[in-house]
Amino acid sequence: MAWSFIITKNFKRLFKNKSKEMQDRTKSKIIELGSVENPLQLGKKKGNIGFYALDINYSDRIAYMVDFENKEILLLKVCSHKQVYGKD
């Protein structure tokens, strides 16, 4: 059974502002995220931020949370390292 996605308004807004190339890379990472048994294994949790971040490239990340009970991945943000973690 594949994972379903819930996409926040913030994620949609940030995604729309990315270049076509970055949108394509982001889509590929989302497909990869939805195809694994445990999506948490792909991302990294930093401190007590409360969500995981998956690297798209050196500077960009996808911030997400996972609901194992409902098999859902909540896509929060697609943005730079600084925007995800609040620091460089």
Secondary structure, DSSP 8 states (H G I E B T S, - for coil): ---EEEE-HHHHHHHHTS-HHHHHHHHHHHHHHHHSS-GGGTSEE-TT-SSEEEESSSSEEEEEEEETTTTEEEEEEEEEHHHHHS--
